[in-house]
Amino acid sequence: MSVTSSPSPRATRPRQTGSAHPTAAYSELLATAKDMGLMRRRRGFYLGLFGVLLLALGGAVTGFVLLGDSWFQLLIAGALGIIFTQFAFLAHEASHRQVFTSGKANDRAGRALATAFVGMSYSWWMSKHTRHHGNPNTVGKDPDIARDTVSFLEEDAAKTRGAMAWLTRRQGYALYPLLLLEGINLHYLSFKTLFGRRPVEGRGLELSFIGLRLAAYLAAVFLVLPLGMAFAFLGVQLAVFGFYMGASFAPNHVGMTVFPAGSRLDFLSKQVLSSRNITGGWAMTTLMGGLDLQVEHHLFPSMPRPALVRVRPMVEEYCATHKIPYTQTSLLEAHKQVVAYLNRVGLAAPDPFDCPMVNQFRTRRA
């Protein structure tokens, strides 16, 4: 197991690799993966996984009906948060063309899973995620590190003011409480995109699916449960969904190398240096929907989940040969690195309790 040291919070140019031909190395690696059949679609695996998730969803719905007016319903809400996240992982894999050979079939499956089961816009997700894969951790190109509630760059942290600056200085510790609200944020961004003025592929279909899901879901919850319990049910489901999604995606790239705007780097080095793997075997792969093998997923976006673990030793060997740091660590250690990185970035935020006049006076006295 190898773990790279934590990079500086500032965007830094990666060091030169030991090989002059990393692009040729990647082409050879891709050809080997194809020869081994690792790029072959695994429709049976994904149909089986979809069946398991349908059974889990059916069990949760049955439990919801049988429990009726009971605070044990919050356990069902938590279970639904987990199940919806697993459906989101499946939609993510369909969006990467991992399920079917046909791109249109993958898009239909991904759109149905994202909208009808998860309640999110597939088009919004595709636009954002495609840009991320093309330029991971690249300033000005990767939407996942753009300025938001959490600042991923020191220059963004320095722009915060007032109460937001106070939060930013502690954002590493605040990340996980904030993730409890991420479910609401994801649904909000989906609606914002679908009701926006910019063209959206499949807008009408997505609105129809999401609207029907939302109407059926809310009707069931508020008809079966008392008002207060119904709101608590929705709150728990959204909190678990947001936390699970955020905690699964955060370790992938946060705290890894950040590339400055305009930087040029070969594909293999860019994807490996910006990604972090999580150890834990098949159980971790199931828990994280294949996101634990993030390095391999970024190198081979259309490779099905079961094949990622088989290509990993090959990728490690290539990275060692070409002296490209390959990072993998435990889930706990990865989250520790995420917290430490975000807190270091957050220190660039101004202290809202500092008085400029007092500081100026202190400077003069010194």
C-alpha positions as CSV (number, residue, x, y, z in Angstrom):
1,M,0.0,0.0,0.0
2,S,1.3,3.4,-0.9
3,V,0.3,6.8,0.4
4,T,1.5,10.1,-1.0
5,S,2.1,13.0,1.2
6,S,-0.6,15.7,1.4
7,P,0.0,18.4,-1.2
8,S,-0.1,22.1,-0.6
9,P,-3.5,23.7,-0.6
10,R,-2.4,26.0,-3.4
11,A,-2.6,24.8,-7.0
12,T,0.8,23.3,-7.7
13,R,2.4,22.0,-10.9
14,P,3.2,18.3,-10.6
15,R,6.8,17.1,-10.8
16,Q,8.0,15.5,-14.0
17,T,7.5,11.8,-14.2
18,G,10.4,9.4,-14.8
19,S,9.3,8.4,-18.3
20,A,9.4,10.5,-21.4
21,H,6.5,8.6,-22.9
22,P,3.6,8.2,-20.4
23,T,1.1,8.6,-23.2
24,A,2.5,5.5,-24.9
25,A,2.5,3.7,-21.6
26,Y,-1.2,4.4,-21.1
27,S,-2.0,3.3,-24.7
28,E,-0.2,0.0,-23.9
29,L,-2.0,-0.3,-20.6
30,L,-5.4,0.3,-22.3
31,A,-4.6,-2.3,-25.1
32,T,-3.7,-4.9,-22.4
33,A,-6.9,-4.3,-20.6
34,K,-8.9,-4.7,-23.8
35,D,-7.0,-7.9,-24.6
36,M,-7.9,-9.3,-21.2
37,G,-11.5,-8.6,-21.8
38,L,-11.7,-6.0,-18.9
39,M,-13.5,-3.5,-21.1
40,R,-16.3,-5.9,-21.9
41,R,-19.7,-4.8,-20.6
42,R,-21.1,-6.7,-17.7
43,R,-24.8,-6.5,-18.3
44,G,-25.6,-9.5,-16.2
45,F,-23.8,-8.1,-13.2
46,Y,-25.6,-4.8,-13.4
47,L,-29.0,-6.4,-14.0
48,G,-28.4,-8.6,-10.9
49,L,-27.4,-5.5,-8.9
50,F,-30.5,-3.7,-10.1
51,G,-32.7,-6.6,-9.0
52,V,-31.1,-6.7,-5.5
53,L,-31.8,-3.0,-5.1
54,L,-35.4,-3.4,-6.3
55,L,-35.8,-6.1,-3.6
56,A,-34.3,-3.8,-1.0
57,L,-36.6,-1.0,-2.1
58,G,-39.6,-3.3,-2.0
59,G,-38.6,-4.5,1.5
60,A,-38.4,-0.9,2.7
61,V,-41.8,0.0,1.2
62,T,-43.3,-3.1,2.8
63,G,-41.8,-2.2,6.2
64,F,-43.1,1.4,5.8
65,V,-46.7,0.1,5.2
66,L,-46.6,-2.4,8.0
67,L,-45.1,0.0,10.6
68,G,-47.6,2.7,10.1
69,D,-47.7,5.4,12.8
70,S,-44.5,4.6,14.5
71,W,-41.2,6.4,15.2
72,F,-39.4,3.2,14.0
73,Q,-40.3,4.6,10.6
74,L,-37.1,6.6,10.9
75,L,-35.2,3.4,10.4
76,I,-37.0,2.9,7.1
77,A,-36.1,6.5,6.2
78,G,-32.4,5.8,6.9
79,A,-32.6,2.6,4.8
80,L,-34.2,4.5,1.9
81,G,-31.3,7.0,2.1
82,I,-28.9,4.2,1.6
83,I,-30.9,2.5,-1.1
84,F,-31.3,5.7,-3.1
85,T,-27.6,6.3,-2.9
86,Q,-26.9,2.8,-4.3
87,F,-29.3,3.6,-7.2
88,A,-27.3,6.8,-7.7
89,F,-24.1,4.7,-8.0
90,L,-25.8,2.5,-10.6
91,A,-26.9,5.6,-12.5
92,H,-23.3,6.9,-12.4
93,E,-22.0,3.7,-13.9
94,A,-24.6,3.8,-16.6
95,S,-23.6,7.3,-17.5
96,H,-20.1,6.0,-18.0
97,R,-21.3,3.4,-20.5
98,Q,-20.4,0.5,-18.2
99,V,-23.7,-1.4,-18.5
100,F,-24.6,-1.7,-22.1
101,T,-22.7,-1.5,-25.4
102,S,-25.1,1.0,-26.8
103,G,-24.6,4.6,-25.6
104,K,-28.3,5.3,-26.0
105,A,-29.2,2.3,-23.9
106,N,-26.9,3.5,-21.2
107,D,-28.3,7.0,-21.3
108,R,-31.9,5.7,-21.1
109,A,-31.0,3.5,-18.1
110,G,-29.0,6.3,-16.4
111,R,-31.8,8.8,-16.9
112,A,-34.4,6.4,-15.6
113,L,-32.4,5.5,-12.5
114,A,-31.4,9.1,-11.7
115,T,-34.8,10.6,-12.1
116,A,-37.4,7.9,-11.3
117,F,-35.4,6.3,-8.4
118,V,-33.1,9.0,-7.1
119,G,-35.1,12.2,-8.0
120,M,-32.1,14.0,-9.6
121,S,-31.5,15.4,-13.1
122,Y,-29.4,13.1,-15.2
123,S,-28.6,15.9,-17.7
124,W,-27.3,18.2,-14.9
125,W,-25.2,15.3,-13.5
126,M,-23.8,14.4,-16.9
127,S,-22.7,17.9,-17.7
128,K,-21.0,18.4,-14.4
129,H,-19.4,15.0,-14.1
130,T,-18.1,15.0,-17.7
131,R,-16.2,18.2,-17.1
132,H,-14.8,16.8,-13.9
133,H,-13.5,13.7,-15.6
134,G,-11.9,15.7,-18.4
135,N,-9.9,17.9,-16.0
136,P,-10.0,16.6,-12.4
137,N,-8.7,19.0,-9.8
138,T,-7.9,21.6,-12.5
139,V,-8.6,25.2,-11.5
140,G,-11.2,26.8,-13.7
141,K,-12.2,23.6,-15.4
142,D,-13.3,21.1,-12.7
143,P,-16.7,22.2,-11.3
144,D,-16.1,20.0,-8.3
145,I,-13.5,22.4,-6.9
146,A,-15.3,25.6,-7.8
147,R,-16.0,28.0,-5.0
148,D,-19.1,27.0,-3.0
149,T,-20.0,26.7,0.7
150,V,-16.7,24.8,1.1
151,S,-13.5,26.3,-0.4
152,F,-11.1,23.9,-2.1
153,L,-8.5,26.6,-2.9
154,E,-6.8,29.2,-0.7
155,E,-7.6,32.0,-3.1
156,D,-11.3,31.1,-2.7
157,A,-11.1,30.9,1.0
158,A,-9.5,34.3,1.2
159,K,-12.5,35.8,-0.5
160,T,-15.0,34.8,2.2
161,R,-16.2,37.4,4.7
162,G,-18.2,37.6,7.9
163,A,-19.9,34.5,9.2
164,M,-18.8,32.6,6.1
165,A,-15.2,33.3,6.8
166,W,-15.7,31.9,10.4
167,L,-17.1,28.7,8.9
168,T,-14.4,28.5,6.2
169,R,-11.6,28.6,8.8
170,R,-13.2,25.4,10.3
171,Q,-14.6,23.9,7.2
172,G,-12.7,20.6,7.5
173,Y,-14.7,19.8,10.7
174,A,-17.8,21.4,9.4
175,L,-17.8,19.3,6.2
176,Y,-19.6,16.3,7.7
177,P,-22.4,18.2,9.4
178,L,-22.8,20.1,6.1
179,L,-23.1,16.8,4.2
180,L,-26.4,16.2,6.1
181,L,-27.8,19.0,3.9
182,E,-26.2,17.8,0.7
183,G,-29.3,15.7,-0.3
184,I,-31.4,18.9,-0.3
185,N,-28.7,20.7,-2.2
186,L,-28.5,18.0,-4.9
187,H,-32.3,18.0,-5.5
188,Y,-32.3,21.9,-5.5
189,L,-29.5,22.0,-8.1
190,S,-31.4,19.5,-10.3
191,F,-34.6,21.6,-10.2
192,K,-32.6,24.8,-10.7
193,T,-31.1,23.3,-13.9
194,L,-34.4,21.9,-15.2
195,F,-36.3,25.1,-14.7
196,G,-33.4,27.3,-16.0
197,R,-33.2,29.0,-19.3
198,R,-30.3,27.0,-20.7
199,P,-31.0,24.1,-23.1
200,V,-31.4,20.8,-21.2
201,E,-31.5,17.5,-23.1
202,G,-34.6,15.5,-22.1
203,R,-35.9,18.3,-19.9
204,G,-39.6,17.3,-20.3
205,L,-38.9,13.6,-19.7
206,E,-36.8,14.3,-16.6
207,L,-39.3,16.8,-15.1
208,S,-42.1,14.2,-15.7
209,F,-40.2,11.4,-14.0
210,I,-39.0,13.5,-11.1
211,G,-42.4,15.1,-10.6
212,L,-44.2,11.8,-10.6
213,R,-41.7,10.3,-8.1
214,L,-41.9,13.4,-5.8
215,A,-45.7,13.4,-5.9
216,A,-46.0,9.7,-5.1
217,Y,-43.3,9.8,-2.4
218,L,-44.7,12.8,-0.6
219,A,-48.3,11.5,-0.9
220,A,-47.3,8.2,0.7
221,V,-45.3,9.8,3.5
222,F,-47.9,12.4,4.5
223,L,-50.9,10.1,4.1
224,V,-49.5,7.4,6.3
225,L,-47.6,9.4,8.9
226,P,-48.6,12.2,11.2
227,L,-47.4,15.7,10.1
228,G,-44.4,15.9,12.5
229,M,-43.3,12.3,11.9
230,A,-43.6,12.8,8.1
231,F,-41.2,15.8,8.2
232,A,-38.8,13.8,10.4
233,F,-39.0,10.9,8.0
234,L,-38.1,13.2,5.0
235,G,-35.4,14.8,7.0
236,V,-33.7,11.6,8.0
237,Q,-33.9,10.1,4.5
238,L,-32.4,13.2,2.9
239,A,-29.7,13.5,5.6
240,V,-28.6,9.9,5.2
241,F,-28.7,10.2,1.4
242,G,-26.6,13.4,1.3
243,F,-24.1,12.2,3.9
244,Y,-23.6,8.8,2.2
245,M,-23.2,10.5,-1.2
246,G,-20.8,13.1,0.1
247,A,-18.8,10.8,2.2
248,S,-18.4,8.5,-0.8
249,F,-17.2,11.1,-3.2
250,A,-15.1,13.4,-0.9
251,P,-12.2,10.9,-0.5
252,N,-11.8,10.5,-4.2
253,H,-10.0,13.8,-5.0
254,V,-10.0,16.2,-2.0
255,G,-6.5,16.7,-0.7
256,M,-4.9,15.4,-3.9
257,T,-2.8,17.4,-6.4
258,V,-4.5,20.5,-7.7
259,F,-3.5,21.7,-11.2
260,P,-3.3,25.4,-11.9
261,A,-5.3,26.9,-14.8
262,G,-3.7,26.4,-18.1
263,S,-1.5,23.5,-17.0
264,R,-0.7,20.8,-19.5
265,L,-0.1,17.2,-18.4
266,D,-0.5,13.8,-20.0
267,F,-3.8,11.9,-19.4
268,L,-2.4,9.1,-17.2
269,S,-0.4,11.4,-14.9
270,K,-3.3,13.9,-14.5
271,Q,-5.8,11.2,-13.6
272,V,-3.5,9.3,-11.2
273,L,-2.0,12.3,-9.4
274,S,-5.5,13.8,-8.7
275,S,-7.1,10.6,-7.5
276,R,-7.1,8.5,-4.3
277,N,-8.0,4.8,-3.9
278,I,-9.6,3.4,-0.7
279,T,-8.5,-0.1,0.5
280,G,-11.0,-2.6,1.9
281,G,-11.6,-5.2,-0.8
282,W,-15.0,-6.2,-2.3
283,A,-16.9,-5.0,0.8
284,M,-15.6,-1.4,0.3
285,T,-16.3,-1.6,-3.4
286,T,-19.9,-2.6,-2.7
287,L,-20.2,0.2,-0.1
288,M,-18.8,2.9,-2.3
289,G,-20.2,1.7,-5.6
290,G,-16.8,1.2,-7.2
291,L,-15.6,4.7,-6.2
292,D,-13.0,3.1,-3.9
293,L,-11.0,2.3,-7.1
294,Q,-11.0,5.9,-8.2
295,V,-7.6,5.8,-9.9
296,E,-8.6,3.0,-12.2
297,H,-12.1,4.5,-12.7
298,H,-10.6,7.7,-14.0
299,L,-8.1,5.9,-16.3
300,F,-10.8,3.6,-17.7
301,P,-14.2,5.4,-17.2
302,S,-16.2,2.9,-19.2
303,M,-14.7,-0.2,-17.4
304,P,-17.3,-2.1,-15.5
305,R,-17.0,-2.2,-11.7
306,P,-16.0,-5.9,-11.4
307,A,-13.0,-5.4,-13.7
308,L,-11.5,-2.4,-11.9
309,V,-10.0,-4.6,-9.2
310,R,-8.4,-6.8,-11.8
311,V,-6.7,-3.9,-13.6
312,R,-5.5,-2.3,-10.4
313,P,-2.2,-4.3,-10.1
314,M,-1.4,-3.4,-13.7
315,V,-1.9,0.3,-13.0
316,E,0.2,0.1,-9.9
317,E,3.0,-1.5,-11.8
318,Y,2.9,1.1,-14.6
319,C,2.9,4.0,-12.1
320,A,5.9,2.5,-10.3
321,T,7.7,2.0,-13.6
322,H,7.1,5.6,-14.7
323,K,7.6,7.1,-11.2
324,I,4.0,8.5,-10.9
325,P,2.8,8.5,-7.2
326,Y,-0.1,6.1,-6.8
327,T,-2.2,6.8,-3.7
328,Q,-4.3,4.4,-1.8
329,T,-5.2,4.4,1.9
330,S,-7.9,3.3,4.3
331,L,-11.3,5.0,4.4
332,L,-10.6,6.5,7.9
333,E,-7.2,7.8,6.8
334,A,-8.6,9.3,3.6
335,H,-11.2,11.2,5.6
336,K,-8.5,12.4,8.0
337,Q,-6.6,13.8,5.0
338,V,-9.8,15.5,3.7
339,V,-10.4,17.2,7.0
340,A,-6.7,18.3,7.3
341,Y,-6.6,19.6,3.8
342,L,-9.8,21.6,4.0
343,N,-8.8,23.1,7.4
344,R,-5.4,24.2,5.9
345,V,-7.2,25.8,3.0
346,G,-9.7,27.4,5.3
347,L,-7.0,29.2,7.3
348,A,-6.6,31.5,4.3
349,A,-10.0,33.0,5.2
350,P,-9.8,36.3,7.2
351,D,-10.6,36.1,10.9
352,P,-14.1,37.8,11.2
353,F,-13.2,38.8,14.8
354,D,-10.0,40.7,13.9
355,C,-10.5,44.4,14.0
356,P,-8.6,46.1,11.0
357,M,-8.1,49.3,13.0
358,V,-6.6,47.4,16.0
359,N,-4.3,45.4,13.7
360,Q,-3.2,48.6,12.0
361,F,-2.4,50.2,15.4
362,R,-0.5,47.1,16.5
363,T,1.6,47.3,13.3
364,R,2.5,50.9,13.9
365,R,3.4,50.3,17.5
366,A,5.7,47.4,16.4
